[in-house]
């Protein structure tokens, strides 16, 4: 197995993890339909709660062919999540919200470094 195969394995691992994480976050958006309020209030709440999922999908689209963009953008998103949602206050929240994004960025970084070493 050469470095190109390893690089693609890391790229696909990052892609799959990003998709799974986006779906995981999207599940939390559906809780707005349990509360009171009009249909439009619930729809607006769903849209607001879905913004992190949209951000991850957008970054994944941008970084699909460029693992270097994926590494940088997902590391920056992890910092943004940590600061915006104050996940540093609670270890379990940090573990479930910030660490997966750091892991996705790390997988993209390893894929980029392996791909760069092979000369591509």
C-alpha positions as CSV (number, residue, x, y, z in Angstrom):
1,X,0.0,0.0,0.0
2,X,1.6,3.3,-1.0
3,X,1.2,6.8,0.4
4,X,-1.5,7.7,-2.2
5,X,-3.7,4.9,-0.9
6,X,-3.1,6.0,2.7
7,X,-3.9,9.6,1.9
8,X,-7.2,8.6,0.3
9,X,-8.1,6.5,3.3
10,X,-7.6,9.5,5.5
11,X,-9.6,11.8,3.2
12,X,-12.5,9.3,3.1
13,X,-12.3,8.9,6.9
14,X,-12.6,12.7,7.3
15,X,-15.4,12.9,4.8
16,X,-17.4,10.1,6.4
17,X,-16.8,11.5,9.9
18,X,-17.9,15.0,8.8
19,X,-21.1,13.6,7.3
20,X,-21.9,11.5,10.4
21,X,-21.2,14.5,12.6
22,X,-23.4,16.8,10.5
23,X,-26.3,14.2,10.8
24,X,-25.6,13.9,14.5
25,X,-26.0,17.7,14.9
26,X,-29.0,17.8,12.7
27,X,-30.8,15.4,15.0
28,X,-30.7,18.1,17.7
29,X,-32.5,20.5,15.4
30,X,-35.7,18.5,15.4
31,X,-36.3,19.1,19.1
32,X,-37.8,22.5,18.2
33,X,-40.9,20.8,16.9
34,X,-41.7,19.5,20.4
35,X,-42.3,22.9,22.0
36,X,-45.1,25.4,21.6
37,X,-45.5,28.1,19.0
38,X,-46.7,28.5,15.5
39,X,-45.5,26.5,12.6
40,X,-43.4,29.4,11.4
41,X,-41.8,29.8,14.8
42,X,-40.9,26.2,14.8
43,X,-39.6,26.4,11.2
44,X,-37.4,29.4,12.1
45,X,-36.1,27.6,15.2
46,X,-35.3,24.5,13.0
47,X,-33.4,26.7,10.6
48,X,-31.4,28.4,13.4
49,X,-30.6,25.1,15.0
50,X,-29.5,23.7,11.6
51,X,-26.9,26.4,11.0
52,X,-24.0,24.4,12.5
53,X,-24.9,21.5,10.2
54,X,-25.0,23.8,7.2
55,X,-21.6,25.2,8.1
56,X,-20.1,21.7,8.3
57,X,-21.8,20.7,5.0
58,X,-20.4,23.9,3.3
59,X,-16.9,23.3,4.7
60,X,-17.0,19.7,3.6
61,X,-18.1,20.8,0.1
62,X,-15.2,23.2,-0.1
63,X,-12.6,20.7,1.2
64,X,-13.9,17.7,-0.8
65,X,-11.0,17.9,-3.3
66,X,-8.6,19.9,-1.2
67,X,-7.6,18.3,2.1
68,X,-5.4,21.3,3.0
69,X,-8.5,23.6,2.9
70,X,-10.3,21.0,5.0
71,X,-7.6,20.9,7.6
72,X,-7.5,24.7,8.0
73,X,-11.3,25.2,7.8
74,X,-12.2,22.5,10.3
75,X,-9.6,23.6,12.8
76,X,-11.0,27.1,12.5
77,X,-14.5,25.8,12.9
78,X,-13.5,23.9,16.0
79,X,-12.1,27.1,17.5
80,X,-15.3,28.9,16.6
81,X,-17.5,26.2,18.1
82,X,-15.5,26.2,21.3
83,X,-15.6,29.9,21.8
84,X,-19.2,30.6,20.5
85,X,-20.8,27.7,22.3
86,X,-18.5,27.8,25.3
87,X,-17.8,24.1,25.1
88,X,-14.7,24.6,27.2
89,X,-16.9,25.1,30.3
90,X,-18.2,21.5,30.3
91,X,-15.9,18.5,29.4
92,X,-18.7,16.4,28.0
93,X,-19.9,19.2,25.8
94,X,-16.4,19.8,24.6
95,X,-16.0,16.1,23.9
96,X,-19.2,15.9,21.8
97,X,-19.1,19.2,20.0
98,X,-15.5,20.4,19.6
99,X,-13.4,17.3,19.6
100,X,-15.0,15.6,16.5
101,X,-14.3,18.8,14.5
102,X,-10.7,18.8,15.6
103,X,-10.5,15.1,14.6
104,X,-11.9,15.8,11.2
105,X,-9.4,18.6,10.7
106,X,-6.6,16.3,11.8
107,X,-7.6,13.6,9.4
108,X,-7.6,16.2,6.5
109,X,-4.2,17.4,7.7
110,X,-2.7,13.9,7.7
111,X,-4.2,13.2,4.2
112,X,-2.7,16.4,2.9
113,X,0.7,15.7,4.3
114,X,0.7,12.1,2.9
115,X,-0.5,13.4,-0.4
116,X,2.1,16.1,-0.5
117,X,4.9,13.7,0.2
118,X,4.0,11.6,-2.8
119,X,4.4,14.7,-5.0
120,X,0.8,15.3,-5.9
